Amino acid sequence: MYGKKVFGIERSTFIIDEQGIIQHIFRKVKVTGHAEAVLQVLGE
């Protein structure tokens, strides 16, 4: 922020298949629309 280093939280979601392999990563998640985006990826 304004040239200063700050600590914060960066939310991420990982979709992992039955074999334990990461299939999709969502970085810098925002609440609005996230559930729909995850469901869309799961429906593929």
N, CA and C atoms as an extended XYZ file, in Angstrom:
132
Properties=species:S:1:pos:R:3:atomname:S:1:resname:S:1:resid:I:1 pbc="F F F"
N         0.836       -1.185        0.000 N   MET     1
C         0.000        0.000        0.000 CA  MET     1
C         0.873        1.237        0.000 C   MET     1
N         0.710        2.047       -0.956 N   TYR     2
C         1.411        3.324       -1.040 CA  TYR     2
C         2.916        3.166       -0.850 C   TYR     2
N         3.475        2.086       -1.406 N   GLY     3
C         4.903        1.857       -1.331 CA  GLY     3
C         5.370        1.138       -0.081 C   GLY     3
N         4.438        0.838        0.830 N   LYS     4
C         4.799        0.138        2.055 CA  LYS     4
C         4.479       -1.346        1.921 C   LYS     4
N         5.311       -2.178        2.533 N   LYS     5
C         5.034       -3.610        2.551 CA  LYS     5
C         4.059       -3.897        3.689 C   LYS     5
N         3.034       -4.653        3.371 N   VAL     6
C         2.058       -5.024        4.390 CA  VAL     6
C         1.789       -6.521        4.302 C   VAL     6
N         1.384       -7.092        5.409 N   PHE     7
C         1.012       -8.497        5.436 CA  PHE     7
C        -0.495       -8.599        5.292 C   PHE     7
N        -0.937       -9.618        4.623 N   GLY     8
C        -2.360       -9.824        4.461 CA  GLY     8
C        -2.645      -11.269        4.119 C   GLY     8
N        -3.879      -11.519        3.808 N   ILE     9
C        -4.307      -12.862        3.472 CA  ILE     9
C        -4.618      -12.928        1.987 C   ILE     9
N        -4.096      -13.955        1.334 N   GLU    10
C        -4.457      -14.207       -0.058 CA  GLU    10
C        -5.158      -15.556       -0.085 C   GLU    10
N        -6.447      -15.522       -0.415 N   ARG    11
C        -7.222      -16.755       -0.448 CA  ARG    11
C        -6.985      -17.489       -1.757 C   ARG    11
N        -6.888      -18.806       -1.647 N   SER    12
C        -6.722      -19.666       -2.817 CA  SER    12
C        -7.601      -20.894       -2.651 C   SER    12
N        -8.031      -21.440       -3.781 N   THR    13
C        -8.799      -22.682       -3.783 CA  THR    13
C        -8.092      -23.650       -4.715 C   THR    13
N        -7.952      -24.900       -4.258 N   PHE    14
C        -7.320      -25.937       -5.052 CA  PHE    14
C        -8.328      -27.042       -5.291 C   PHE    14
N        -8.474      -27.469       -6.537 N   ILE    15
C        -9.321      -28.610       -6.859 CA  ILE    15
C        -8.389      -29.797       -7.071 C   ILE    15
N        -8.587      -30.833       -6.241 N   ILE    16
C        -7.710      -31.999       -6.230 CA  ILE    16
C        -8.523      -33.226       -6.627 C   ILE    16
N        -7.996      -34.011       -7.560 N   ASP    17
C        -8.737      -35.196       -8.016 CA  ASP    17
C        -8.557      -36.377       -7.058 C   ASP    17
N        -9.162      -37.502       -7.411 N   GLU    18
C        -9.147      -38.689       -6.557 CA  GLU    18
C        -7.751      -39.250       -6.328 C   GLU    18
N        -6.837      -39.009       -7.262 N   GLN    19
C        -5.466      -39.496       -7.129 CA  GLN    19
C        -4.576      -38.519       -6.345 C   GLN    19
N        -5.150      -37.405       -5.919 N   GLY    20
C        -4.394      -36.422       -5.152 CA  GLY    20
C        -3.632      -35.430       -6.007 C   GLY    20
N        -3.970      -35.333       -7.286 N   ILE    21
C        -3.294      -34.417       -8.206 CA  ILE    21
C        -4.108      -33.125       -8.316 C   ILE    21
N        -3.415      -31.995       -8.205 N   ILE    22
C        -4.087      -30.701       -8.329 CA  ILE    22
C        -4.514      -30.514       -9.783 C   ILE    22
N        -5.806      -30.311       -9.989 N   GLN    23
C        -6.349      -30.140      -11.329 CA  GLN    23
C        -6.593      -28.674      -11.686 C   GLN    23
N        -6.839      -27.844      -10.683 N   HIS    24
C        -7.112      -26.431      -10.957 CA  HIS    24
C        -6.779      -25.615       -9.717 C   HIS    24
N        -6.253      -24.406       -9.927 N   ILE    25
C        -5.929      -23.498       -8.827 CA  ILE    25
C        -6.607      -22.157       -9.097 C   ILE    25
N        -7.309      -21.668       -8.095 N   PHE    26
C        -7.873      -20.325       -8.131 CA  PHE    26
C        -7.044      -19.482       -7.170 C   PHE    26
N        -6.407      -18.434       -7.654 N   ARG    27
C        -5.603      -17.543       -6.819 CA  ARG    27
C        -6.336      -16.222       -6.629 C   ARG    27
N        -6.034      -15.547       -5.530 N   LYS    28
C        -6.624      -14.242       -5.198 CA  LYS    28
C        -8.143      -14.292       -5.293 C   LYS    28
N        -8.728      -15.241       -4.584 N   VAL    29
C       -10.162      -15.502       -4.638 CA  VAL    29
C       -10.948      -14.370       -4.004 C   VAL    29
N       -12.000      -13.951       -4.672 N   LYS    30
C       -12.995      -13.019       -4.138 CA  LYS    30
C       -14.275      -13.809       -3.927 C   LYS    30
N       -15.034      -13.461       -2.919 N   VAL    31
C       -16.242      -14.214       -2.584 CA  VAL    31
C       -17.267      -14.164       -3.716 C   VAL    31
N       -17.483      -12.996       -4.280 N   THR    32
C       -18.500      -12.824       -5.306 CA  THR    32
C       -18.185      -13.672       -6.536 C   THR    32
N       -19.071      -14.613       -6.842 N   GLY    33
C       -18.938      -15.424       -8.035 CA  GLY    33
C       -18.000      -16.614       -7.927 C   GLY    33
N       -17.322      -16.770       -6.786 N   HIS    34
C       -16.338      -17.847       -6.677 CA  HIS    34
C       -16.988      -19.231       -6.690 C   HIS    34
N       -18.069      -19.387       -5.964 N   ALA    35
C       -18.735      -20.701       -5.917 CA  ALA    35
C       -19.172      -21.128       -7.313 C   ALA    35
N       -19.705      -20.210       -8.077 N   GLU    36
C       -20.132      -20.519       -9.444 CA  GLU    36
C       -18.950      -20.913      -10.316 C   GLU    36
N       -17.824      -20.237      -10.153 N   ALA    37
C       -16.631      -20.554      -10.939 CA  ALA    37
C       -16.125      -21.966      -10.597 C   ALA    37
N       -16.142      -22.315       -9.313 N   VAL    38
C       -15.703      -23.648       -8.905 CA  VAL    38
C       -16.644      -24.706       -9.471 C   VAL    38
N       -17.936      -24.481       -9.353 N   LEU    39
C       -18.897      -25.440       -9.886 CA  LEU    39
C       -18.771      -25.619      -11.387 C   LEU    39
N       -18.450      -24.539      -12.083 N   GLN    40
C       -18.262      -24.610      -13.527 CA  GLN    40
C       -17.057      -25.504      -13.861 C   GLN    40
N       -15.966      -25.365      -13.139 N   VAL    41
C       -14.771      -26.187      -13.377 CA  VAL    41
C       -15.074      -27.644      -13.030 C   VAL    41
N       -15.801      -27.876      -11.948 N   LEU    42
C       -16.128      -29.243      -11.559 CA  LEU    42
C       -17.060      -29.914      -12.564 C   LEU    42
N       -17.871      -29.118      -13.251 N   GLY    43
C       -18.812      -29.655      -14.227 CA  GLY    43
C       -18.167      -30.006      -15.555 C   GLY    43
N       -16.936      -29.603      -15.775 N   GLU    44
C       -16.252      -29.875      -17.060 CA  GLU    44
C       -15.965      -31.331      -17.228 C   GLU    44
